[in-house]
Amino acid sequence: MGTLEFIPSQQISLLVGGQFSSLLTRAAQALGALKAGDCAGRDFLGWLHLPSRTLSAQTQEIEALASRIRSAFDTVVIVGIGGSYLGAAALLEALANDGRLGPEIIFMGQTLCPDYLLSTLQRLRGRRFAVVVISKSGTTTEPAVSFRLLLEALGAGWSEKRNDCQVVAITDARRGALHDMAVKNGWQRLVIPDDVGGRFSVLTPVGLLPLALGGRDIEGLLNGARAAEEQLLTAEVDGNIALQYAAARKLLYDSGKRVEFFSTYTPYLRGFQEWLKQLFAESEGKNGKGILPASACFTTDLHSLGQYIQEGERMIFETHIQVGVGDCEAAALAFSPKEGDDDGLNYLANRPIAEINDIARAATVAAHEQGGVPCLQIRIPQRDAYWLGYTIYFFELACAASVLLQGENPFNQPGVEAYKRNMFALLGKPGYEAAQNPGN
């Protein structure tokens, strides 16, 4: 079945001798603090044992609700921002060709761009659509604006009400504007656990319902995450790839590397890269510290970002995410020799494209290492629900350990409020009139 692998950069051993071992010891202490609930942000550790505590009855409830929506509606609009949509969008894209179809899934609530909102609303005219709104509070501006527009469209009769699950709220169990609206209007509800923050919520109904609506394998996803939980919470530090990755990131940061490129070799992981950027940026970027996450999809971006990565400022390192090709037909894809060889490609004839892509990956890693860019590598056996679930948990645990190594709280995001305060003051939101003029 394979295993998730972490391969450190060749430059790790060249940077500092015993410091990596010391960081591994500290990473193990961070893991101990997480398991004991003795760390900053201890009220938001529900994700740590979430896979093992998610019962089959809960997934069956989600599957049943998804089935009712799928049978009645041809389109589902998922409304959310940040952690309320990035994980679901990432996994729907990553598992896009698994052979199972469902209603078209459209995302709103992640932008205030009027062109995007209008064009999305216009696409919904004449369709039978349902709405899944995801928010703990229900008052976050971007999704709240989209949800108000969608409710107006439903109120105007744009979509026939086919059953009682045309509107589903994924929200707090007891409080908040969205919770209260759902109770008042009789909408279907699923719960976001109190002790799970948004960017760690993809394995809750926040991610599971959209995946089920798209016909994806949510039990397989959870099984992979359960395996990661069991292995990574108990493995000794020398065999714990999450702690090794966290320690490597800290070592590279201490050596002056400030930007981490998450580099992949498949466009199916572009959304996953966006999820990673939120996970690490919101968790780590505090008090003038932290690694800035960026992303590149190779070999495409070797023809744009590749020049900078090879020869630009040496403040960057990379985490290359390699995924095995599980589809036999894709693994065997190749072209035949051509008479005349006018394009000069006969030397590649009958060689699987998968092999060519992997050689391009190895060549890229070697070139970037030679150019002074340390390259960490994550190898995922194949792009399926099980291994994506495993990988999600791996990155969540590694992220939490990384931030604790920096001496910060992995589970808050106080800086996000700054733009909101200024925006509310400029918009005249009640209660913000006395805010300092933020300027033009």
Residue pairs with C-beta under 8 A, 6 or more apart in sequence:
1 381
2 324
2 381
2 382
2 387
3 381
4 228
4 241
4 378
4 379
4 380
4 381
4 387
4 390
4 391
4 394
5 241
5 377
5 378
5 379
6 241
6 244
6 245
6 376
6 377
6 378
7 376
7 377
7 378
7 379
8 244
8 248
8 376
9 248
9 252
9 317
9 369
9 374
9 375
9 376
10 369
10 374
11 369
11 374
12 20
12 248
12 251
12 252
12 374
13 20
15 251
15 252
15 255
16 251
16 255
19 251
19 254
20 247
20 248
20 251
23 247
23 250
23 251
23 405
24 237
24 238
24 243
24 244
24 247
25 237
26 247
26 405
27 237
27 243
27 244
27 246
27 247
27 250
27 401
27 405
28 237
28 240
28 243
30 39
30 243
30 246
30 400
30 401
30 404
30 405
31 233
31 240
31 243
31 397
31 401
33 39
33 404
34 45
34 48
34 397
34 400
34 401
34 404
35 48
35 233
37 45
39 404
40 404
40 408
40 409
40 410
40 411
41 409
41 410
41 411
41 412
43 195
43 411
44 195
44 196
44 197
44 200
44 411
45 195
45 411
46 193
46 194
46 195
46 196
47 196
47 197
47 200
47 201
47 203
47 396
48 229
48 233
48 397
49 229
50 193
50 196
50 203
50 204
50 225
51 203
51 222
51 225
51 226
51 228
51 229
51 389
51 393
52 226
52 229
52 230
54 203
54 222
56 219
59 208
59 218
59 219
59 222
62 190
62 205
62 208
62 209
62 212
62 218
63 212
63 218
65 165
65 168
65 188
65 190
65 209
65 212
66 209
66 212
66 213
68 163
68 165
69 76
69 103
69 130
69 165
69 168
69 213
70 102
70 103
70 213
70 215
72 128
72 130
72 162
72 163
72 165
72 166
73 103
73 128
73 129
73 130
73 159
73 162
73 166
74 103
74 104
74 127
74 128
74 129
75 103
75 104
75 105
75 106
75 124
75 127
75 128
75 129
75 130
76 103
76 104
76 105
76 106
76 129
76 130
76 131
76 132
76 210
76 213
77 105
77 106
77 107
77 108
77 120
77 124
77 129
77 130
77 131
77 132
77 150
78 85
78 88
78 89
78 105
78 106
78 107
78 108
78 109
78 132
78 134
78 210
79 85
79 107
79 108
79 109
79 131
79 132
79 133
79 134
79 135
79 143
79 146
79 147
79 150
80 88
80 107
80 109
80 110
80 133
80 134
80 135
80 143
80 206
81 109
81 110
81 140
81 142
81 143
82 110
82 198
82 199
82 278
82 282
83 197
83 198
83 199
83 200
83 201
83 202
83 206
83 278
84 109
84 134
84 135
84 143
84 170
84 198
84 201
84 206
85 107
85 109
85 110
85 134
86 199
86 202
86 271
86 274
86 275
86 278
87 201
87 202
87 206
87 207
87 275
87 392
88 202
88 206
88 207
88 210
88 211
89 107
89 210
89 271
89 274
89 275
90 202
90 269
90 271
90 272
90 274
90 275
91 202
91 207
91 211
91 216
91 221
91 271
91 272
91 388
92 105
92 210
92 211
92 214
92 216
92 271
93 268
93 269
93 270
93 271
93 272
94 268
94 269
94 271
94 272
94 383
94 388
95 211
95 214
95 216
95 217
95 383
95 384
95 385
95 388
96 268
97 268
97 327
98 215
98 216
98 217
98 384
98 385
100 214
100 215
100 216
101 215
102 213
102 214
102 215
103 130
103 213
105 210
105 213
105 214
106 120
106 123
106 124
108 117
108 120
108 143
108 146
108 149
108 150
109 133
109 134
109 142
109 143
109 144
109 145
109 146
109 147
110 142
110 143
111 117
111 142
112 141
112 142
112 145
117 145
117 146
117 149
121 149
121 150
121 153
124 153
124 158
124 159
125 158
126 158
127 158
127 159
128 159
128 160
128 162
129 158
129 159
130 159
130 165
130 166
130 167
130 168
131 147
131 150
131 151
131 154
131 166
131 167
131 168
132 168
132 170
132 209
132 210
132 213
133 143
133 147
133 167
133 168
133 169
133 170
133 171
133 178
134 143
134 170
134 171
134 192
134 206
135 143
135 144
135 170
135 171
135 176
135 178
136 171
136 172
136 176
136 178
136 192
136 198
137 171
137 172
137 176
137 177
137 178
138 144
138 169
138 171
138 176
138 177
138 178
138 179
138 180
138 181
139 176
139 177
139 178
141 420
141 423
151 167
153 159
154 161
154 166
154 167
159 166
164 186
164 188
165 188
167 182
167 185
167 187
167 188
168 187
168 188
168 189
168 190
168 209
169 178
169 179
169 181
169 182
169 187
169 188
169 189
169 190
170 189
170 190
170 191
170 192
170 205
170 206
170 209
171 178
171 179
171 182
171 189
171 190
171 191
171 192
172 178
172 179
172 191
172 192
172 194
173 179
173 191
173 192
173 193
173 194
179 189
181 187
182 188
182 189
183 189
190 205
190 209
191 205
192 201
192 204
192 205
192 206
193 204
196 204
197 411
198 206
199 278
199 279
199 282
199 283
200 279
200 396
200 411
201 207
202 275
202 392
203 221
203 222
203 225
203 389
203 392
203 393
208 218
208 221
208 222
211 217
211 218
211 221
212 218
216 385
217 384
217 385
217 386
218 385
220 384
220 385
220 386
220 389
221 385
221 386
221 388
221 389
221 392
222 389
223 386
223 389
224 385
224 386
224 387
224 388
224 389
224 390
224 391
224 392
224 393
225 389
225 390
225 392
225 393
226 389
227 386
227 390
228 389
228 390
228 391
228 392
228 393
228 394
228 397
229 393
232 240
232 241
232 242
232 393
232 394
232 397
233 397
237 243
237 244
241 394
242 394
242 397
242 398
242 401
243 398
243 401
245 319
245 376
245 378
245 394
245 398
245 402
246 398
246 399
246 401
246 402
246 405
247 405
248 376
249 260
249 291
249 376
249 398
249 402
250 402
250 405
250 406
252 317
252 374
253 291
253 406
256 314
256 315
257 291
257 315
257 316
257 317
257 374
258 291
258 292
258 315
258 316
259 291
259 292
259 293
259 294
259 315
259 316
259 317
260 280
260 291
260 292
260 293
260 294
260 316
260 317
260 318
260 319
261 294
261 295
261 296
261 305
261 309
261 316
261 317
261 318
261 319
262 273
262 276
262 277
262 293
262 294
262 295
262 296
262 318
262 319
262 321
263 295
263 296
263 297
263 298
263 301
263 318
263 319
263 320
263 321
263 364
264 270
264 272
264 273
264 295
264 296
264 297
264 298
264 320
264 321
264 322
264 323
265 297
265 298
265 299
265 320
265 321
265 322
265 323
265 357
265 358
265 360
265 361
266 297
266 323
266 383
267 297
267 300
268 383
269 297
269 321
269 323
269 383
270 295
270 297
272 321
272 388
273 295
273 297
274 295
276 293
276 295
276 395
277 293
277 294
277 295
279 395
279 396
279 399
280 291
280 293
280 399
280 402
281 290
281 292
281 293
282 413
282 416
283 399
283 400
283 402
283 403
283 410
283 411
283 413
284 290
284 291
284 399
284 402
284 403
284 406
284 408
284 410
285 292
285 415
286 408
286 409
286 414
286 415
287 408
289 406
289 408
290 406
290 408
294 316
296 305
296 309
296 318
298 306
298 360
298 361
298 364
299 357
299 360
299 364
302 364
309 316
309 318
309 368
309 371
309 373
310 367
310 368
310 371
310 373
311 371
314 372
314 373
316 373
317 373
317 374
317 375
317 376
318 368
318 373
318 374
318 375
318 376
319 375
319 376
319 377
319 378
320 361
320 364
320 365
320 375
320 376
320 377
320 378
321 378
321 380
322 358
322 361
322 377
322 378
322 379
322 380
323 380
323 382
323 383
324 379
324 380
324 381
324 382
324 383
325 331
325 354
325 382
326 381
326 382
326 383
326 384
330 354
331 352
331 354
332 352
333 352
333 353
333 354
334 349
334 350
334 351
334 352
334 353
335 345
335 348
335 349
335 350
336 349
336 350
337 346
337 349
337 350
338 345
338 346
338 349
348 356
365 375
365 377
368 375
369 375
378 391
378 394
380 387
380 388
380 390
380 391
381 387
399 410
400 410
400 411
402 410
403 409
403 410
404 410
421 432
421 435
421 438
422 435
422 438
424 431
424 432
424 435
425 432
425 433
425 435
425 436
425 437
425 438
426 438
